[in-house]
Amino acid sequence: MFTLNVRGMLTRKVLIPVLALSLVAASVGVLAKRSMVGAAEAIPLPTFDIPAVSEAHKASALPNVIVVATGGTLAGAARNGDKTNFQSYSAGTYKMEDMVAQLPIHKTADVSTYQFGNKGSGGYTMKELYDLSLAVDAALELYDGAVVTTGTDTMEEIAYFLDLTVRSEKPVVVTGAMRPWDVIGTDGPANLYQAIKVAGSNKTKWFGTVLMLNDVIYAAREVTKSNSHRMDTFDAPMFGALGYVDDPAVRIYRAPARAAKAGKTEWASPFDLKKISKDSLPIVEIAYNYQEAGGGAIRGFVEDGAKGIVTAGTGAGGISSKMSAARTAAIRDKGVVFVSTTRTGSGTIYDGGSGNTIGGDNLNAQHARVLLLLSLAFTNDVPTIRNWFTTFGTQDVEISVDANTFLSTSIEEPAVEAPVAEEPVVTEPTPEVSEEPAATETAAPIESEIPALEPVASP
């Protein structure tokens, strides 16, 4: 009996751990299987009914350009039929197919259209811009270049979103209008025609997204709307235009730093939208600083779930003491990532190199928000986000002319710095003793060859 009890106890001692280990192993197996299934699950991506290139256009020698339309003032119709009122109109009224049909037959490109949407630029959500970017990439699988029409109010943000996310190297040209399509003096038809010309020229290939209005071409990263009404509203403070459209020529006088990486893997941005769901796009807001600004805006944004906040500071990015306190609390309690920019309209905010506050370089607040939003959609690692801001987001060009001349841009991932060599000891050179004195030591002073003037007696 005693032997049986001992055996039973020994059996239980052995079996219980074995069963426990078996359960753990089974659980791990299930979790691993779920992880593998999750990893294998494809992210649901939208599909687009992009029109095929027609047989006639395939046979033509001209480039094939597609216009991806989203509405805006360009597609606006004057209210009450008043063709003289530039400010009272319904944005996003006309279809792009009909608008292109009203243009003269294009001399430099064969044109097709795709109606993505038809409303004002400010009415689009970030999730819709996710779809728009994928639609542009889908169109560029078939076409040589794309024109994207949008409203001008948030055109710079839409253009920069496309610049950061479109994977194709082919030309993407954003355009619109300051006056609706059917009023007198409208700029819409000319802007549309000229944007098609830029896309068809192929001169902005590898540039990323550019913006063209009023015959002026700008880099999406640098451009901003500077006036509420004027047709020459777009400008690029500190940088200026990339080029101009002078009939019949498209002239490019400088290239963005990104173009220096043409054909290389470093050219592509870190933000491949096919790798994330549109639902992963986080809330990112902008807090504006002013005299004795309170911290309520930052606290409210955090309460609403903001993962990132851009501050538009005074001068070189300064914010008030109350805003600063709210920022500190948001970082400490919620891990919110901040980007510092200036409200002045131009100027550089340098990065401190650590912490949850990143310098926005010379991005304005609205551009910095787009970059921060995309960054947070791909990672929560602040050093990685900082690296994206200081490399791809900055895009400065460095040139060194020496025995090993090289050209590099900040789009490139920073290389690991080599150990700094000790500075050589500098000693004053000892003049060599020459057997013959130097000419300067023996030469007599040079007398002036100008004769002295005789004094002239006063009359």
MARNULO-684852 format. One record per residue (C-alpha): residue number from 1; x, y, z. Coordinates in steps of 0.05 Angstrom, whole numbers, plus 5000, padded with zeros to 4 digits. Layout:
# MARNULO-684852
     k     c1     c2     c3
   NUM      X      Y      Z
...
# end
This chain:
# MARNULO-684852
     k     c1     c2     c3
     1   5000   5000   5000
     2   5055   5047   5018
     3   5091   5030   4953
     4   5028   5046   4913
     5   5018   5113   4947
     6   5090   5132   4934
     7   5083   5112   4862
     8   5019   5152   4856
     9   5052   5213   4886
    10   5112   5206   4840
    11   5066   5198   4780
    12   5027   5261   4798
    13   5092   5300   4809
    14   5116   5280   4740
    15   5051   5284   4702
    16   5027   5352   4728
    17   5089   5391   4703
    18   5086   5352   4638
    19   5013   5370   4628
    20   5027   5442   4646
    21   5084   5445   4596
    22   5039   5414   4544
    23   4985   5466   4555
    24   5037   5522   4550
    25   5065   5492   4487
    26   4995   5486   4458
    27   4980   5558   4476
    28   5045   5582   4445
    29   5029   5542   4383
    30   4960   5574   4378
    31   4990   5643   4388
    32   5044   5630   4338
    33   4993   5606   4288
    34   4951   5669   4300
    35   5013   5712   4290
    36   5030   5675   4226
    37   4958   5682   4202
    38   4958   5756   4221
    39   5024   5766   4185
    40   4999   5729   4124
    41   4934   5769   4121
    42   4938   5820   4066
    43   4920   5892   4084
    44   4854   5908   4049
    45   4870   5958   3995
    46   4821   5999   3954
    47   4813   5986   3880
    48   4804   6038   3826
    49   4771   6036   3758
    50   4828   6071   3722
    51   4812   6075   3648
    52   4858   6035   3602
    53   4901   6072   3552
    54   4862   6073   3486
    55   4890   6039   3424
    56   4893   6107   3390
    57   4935   6135   3446
    58   4980   6074   3446
    59   4993   6084   3372
    60   5008   6158   3382
    61   5078   6184   3392
    62   5054   6232   3446
    63   5061   6215   3521
    64   4998   6190   3556
    65   4977   6235   3614
    66   4918   6221   3660
    67   4882   6275   3699
    68   4859   6251   3768
    69   4805   6299   3789
    70   4783   6315   3860
    71   4742   6378   3848
    72   4758   6445   3879
    73   4750   6515   3851
    74   4777   6491   3784
    75   4713   6450   3775
    76   4670   6505   3806
    77   4607   6536   3776
    78   4585   6608   3787
    79   4523   6614   3830
    80   4460   6643   3800
    81   4495   6645   3733
    82   4535   6707   3752
    83   4598   6700   3709
    84   4629   6761   3741
    85   4629   6738   3813
    86   4695   6703   3828
    87   4679   6688   3901
    88   4607   6661   3899
    89   4609   6593   3867
    90   4598   6519   3879
    91   4664   6482   3882
    92   4668   6413   3851
    93   4611   6419   3802
    94   4638   6402   3733
    95   4665   6333   3714
    96   4737   6330   3690
    97   4719   6292   3627
    98   4675   6350   3605
    99   4727   6402   3625
   100   4783   6369   3585
   101   4736   6364   3526
   102   4729   6440   3527
   103   4804   6450   3522
   104   4838   6456   3454
   105   4866   6388   3432
   106   4931   6383   3470
   107   4993   6392   3429
   108   5041   6355   3474
   109   5003   6297   3505
   110   4945   6249   3497
   111   4898   6260   3555
   112   4852   6214   3594
   113   4813   6228   3658
   114   4793   6194   3723
   115   4742   6225   3770
   116   4767   6208   3840
   117   4721   6257   3874
   118   4688   6325   3866
   119   4689   6371   3926
   120   4731   6425   3959
   121   4801   6407   3981
   122   4786   6420   4055
   123   4730   6368   4053
   124   4778   6309   4043
   125   4798   6266   4102
   126   4867   6237   4111
   127   4838   6168   4097
   128   4813   6194   4030
   129   4882   6221   4015
   130   4908   6151   4030
   131   4861   6127   3974
   132   4880   6184   3928
   133   4954   6167   3933
   134   4941   6094   3917
   135   4897   6116   3859
   136   4953   6158   3830
   137   5002   6100   3835
   138   4952   6055   3802
   139   4943   6105   3745
   140   5018   6112   3736
   141   5024   6037   3724
   142   4989   6053   3657
   143   5005   6125   3642
   144   5068   6166   3632
   145   5049   6221   3679
   146   4992   6245   3723
   147   4959   6312   3737
   148   4920   6316   3803
   149   4869   6372   3807
   150   4848   6397   3876
   151   4822   6459   3910
   152   4875   6509   3930
   153   4856   6517   4004
   154   4893   6455   4027
   155   4928   6440   3961
   156   4997   6445   3992
   157   4980   6391   4043
   158   4950   6345   3991
   159   5010   6355   3946
   160   5059   6340   4003
   161   5020   6278   4023
   162   5027   6253   3952
   163   5100   6272   3950
   164   5113   6230   4012
   165   5072   6169   3992
   166   5068   6159   3916
   167   5117   6105   3898
   168   5123   6117   3824
   169   5180   6160   3798
   170   5137   6186   3741
   171   5115   6259   3740
   172   5059   6279   3787
   173   5034   6351   3778
   174   4982   6382   3824
   175   4942   6440   3797
   176   4877   6478   3809
   177   4849   6548   3801
   178   4834   6611   3841
   179   4773   6626   3799
   180   4717   6578   3780
   181   4715   6546   3711
   182   4658   6587   3681
   183   4671   6660   3702
   184   4705   6713   3660
   185   4780   6714   3668
   186   4783   6645   3698
   187   4852   6615   3707
   188   4825   6543   3707
   189   4831   6523   3634
   190   4902   6551   3626
   191   4926   6519   3691
   192   4898   6452   3670
   193   4927   6455   3600
   194   4996   6476   3626
   195   4997   6423   3681
   196   4985   6370   3628
   197   5043   6399   3589
   198   5089   6394   3650
   199   5069   6322   3664
   200   5078   6303   3591
   201   5146   6336   3586
   202   5175   6285   3634
   203   5221   6340   3662
   204   5197   6329   3733
   205   5209   6254   3733
   206   5243   6234   3799
   207   5224   6302   3829
   208   5167   6273   3870
   209   5103   6313   3868
   210   5106   6385   3842
   211   5053   6439   3842
   212   5039   6483   3781
   213   4994   6544   3780
   214   5000   6609   3742
   215   5055   6579   3698
   216   5102   6570   3758
   217   5128   6502   3781
   218   5142   6489   3855
   219   5166   6430   3897
   220   5109   6403   3940
   221   5152   6405   4003
   222   5167   6479   3996
   223   5104   6511   3969
   224   5050   6548   4007
   225   4988   6589   3993
   226   5004   6661   4009
   227   4942   6700   3989
   228   4867   6688   3996
   229   4848   6715   3927
   230   4905   6730   3880
   231   4920   6682   3823
   232   4994   6684   3839
   233   4979   6660   3909
   234   5030   6603   3912
   235   5101   6616   3933
   236   5160   6579   3962
   237   5192   6623   4016
   238   5268   6616   4021
   239   5270   6572   3958
   240   5230   6600   3900
   241   5207   6563   3838
   242   5234   6501   3806
   243   5217   6526   3737
   244   5166   6557   3691
   245   5120   6540   3634
   246   5134   6588   3577
   247   5096   6567   3515
   248   5116   6521   3485
   249   5173   6504   3533
   250   5176   6475   3602
   251   5238   6504   3635
   252   5268   6473   3698
   253   5322   6514   3731
   254   5335   6475   3794
   255   5317   6407   3822
   256   5296   6385   3892
   257   5348   6346   3932
   258   5308   6283   3923
   259   5323   6282   3848
   260   5397   6269   3865
   261   5376   6199   3886
   262   5343   6183   3820
   263   5345   6108   3805
   264   5368   6090   3876
   265   5330   6056   3931
   266   5341   6117   3976
   267   5296   6157   3929
   268   5233   6125   3955
   269   5203   6152   4019
   270   5195   6108   4081
   271   5119   6113   4074
   272   5093   6056   4031
   273   5018   6059   4042
   274   5008   5988   4019
   275   5042   5965   4083
   276   4991   5999   4130
   277   4916   6004   4137
   278   4884   6072   4129
   279   4855   6061   4199
   280   4926   6066   4227
   281   4931   6139   4208
   282   4934   6175   4275
   283   4907   6241   4300
   284   4958   6296   4293
   285   4941   6369   4308
   286   4972   6439   4304
   287   4976   6487   4364
   288   4988   6560   4347
   289   5029   6603   4395
   290   5015   6677   4409
   291   5022   6727   4465
   292   5008   6692   4531
   293   4980   6631   4495
   294   4945   6581   4542
   295   4958   6507   4545
   296   4885   6488   4534
   297   4894   6472   4460
   298   4948   6421   4474
   299   4910   6391   4532
   300   4847   6387   4489
   301   4884   6354   4431
   302   4913   6302   4478
   303   4845   6288   4509
   304   4818   6277   4438
   305   4870   6225   4426
   306   4924   6263   4389
   307   4988   6222   4382
   308   5027   6280   4353
   309   5023   6356   4357
   310   5059   6408   4315
   311   5071   6476   4349
   312   5072   6538   4305
   313   5116   6579   4349
   314   5138   6652   4349
   315   5205   6670   4321
   316   5251   6609   4322
   317   5195   6563   4347
   318   5183   6593   4416
   319   5120   6577   4455
   320   5090   6607   4518
   321   5104   6581   4588
   322   5033   6553   4593
   323   5039   6517   4526
   324   5107   6491   4547
   325   5079   6463   4612
   326   5022   6430   4574
   327   5073   6400   4525
   328   5115   6373   4581
   329   5055   6339   4612
   330   5032   6310   4546
   331   5101   6279   4534
   332   5107   6254   4605
   333   5037   6225   4613
   334   5017   6204   4542
   335   5082   6199   4503
   336   5058   6251   4452
   337   5108   6269   4398
   338   5117   6343   4384
   339   5147   6379   4324
   340   5169   6451   4331
   341   5158   6499   4272
   342   5152   6575   4264
   343   5091   6616   4250
   344   5133   6669   4213
   345   5124   6636   4145
   346   5197   6618   4134
   347   5259   6599   4173
   348   5292   6538   4201
   349   5279   6505   4268
   350   5338   6460   4285
   351   5330   6394   4320
   352   5358   6384   4391
   353   5375   6311   4378
   354   5336   6279   4436
   355   5270   6277   4472
   356   5200   6278   4444
   357   5205   6347   4412
   358   5233   6346   4342
   359   5256   6407   4302
   360   5215   6416   4239
   361   5272   6446   4198
   362   5240   6496   4149
   363   5174   6458   4140
   364   5114   6501   4156
   365   5065   6475   4207
   366   5017   6443   4158
   367   5073   6407   4120
   368   5104   6383   4186
   369   5036   6356   4208
   370   5031   6313   4145
   371   5101   6285   4156
   372   5089   6272   4230
   373   5022   6239   4216
   374   5053   6191   4166
   375   5113   6178   4212
   376   5068   6159   4270
   377   5027   6113   4224
   378   5090   6072   4212
   379   5125   6074   4280
   380   5121   6097   4351
   381   5197   6099   4358
   382   5216   6172   4367
   383   5289   6165   4344
   384   5264   6135   4279
   385   5215   6192   4269
   386   5270   6242   4285
   387   5314   6208   4233
   388   5258   6214   4181
   389   5250   6288   4196
   390   5324   6303   4193
   391   5337   6263   4130
   392   5279   6253   4083
   393   5240   6311   4113
   394   5298   6360   4109
   395   5328   6343   4041
   396   5387   6390   4043
   397   5445   6382   3994
   398   5517   6379   4016
   399   5574   6387   3966
   400   5647   6377   3982
   401   5699   6395   3930
   402   5766   6363   3946
   403   5809   6305   3925
   404   5749   6260   3935
   405   5693   6303   3907
   406   5624   6277   3924
   407   5552   6298   3923
   408   5503   6276   3977
   409   5434   6293   4002
   410   5401   6285   4069
   411   5351   6236   4039
   412   5406   6185   4048
   413   5407   6149   4114
   414   5463   6180   4156
   415   5526   6139   4156
   416   5560   6118   4220
   417   5611   6170   4236
   418   5683   6148   4234
   419   5725   6160   4297
   420   5750   6230   4299
   421   5825   6233   4291
   422   5867   6273   4338
   423   5881   6343   4313
   424   5953   6349   4288
   425   5999   6393   4327
   426   6010   6457   4288
   427   6080   6487   4290
   428   6105   6550   4259
   429   6146   6534   4197
   430   6220   6549   4202
   431   6244   6589   4142
   432   6298   6554   4102
   433   6365   6589   4098
   434   6381   6603   4025
   435   6452   6610   4000
   436   6430   6670   3960
   437   6389   6725   3993
   438   6318   6731   3969
   439   6305   6784   3917
   440   6259   6822   3964
   441   6315   6828   4015
   442   6365   6859   3968
   443   6322   6900   3922
   444   6326   6974   3932
   445   6262   7011   3948
   446   6224   7028   3885
   447   6223   7103   3873
   448   6161   7134   3846
   449   6163   7148   3772
   450   6113   7204   3778
   451   6149   7271   3777
   452   6138   7319   3834
   453   6089   7375   3818
   454   6113   7446   3821
   455   6072   7489   3867
   456   6025   7536   3829
   457   6025   7608   3851
   458   5958   7637   3867
   459   5936   7693   3821
# end
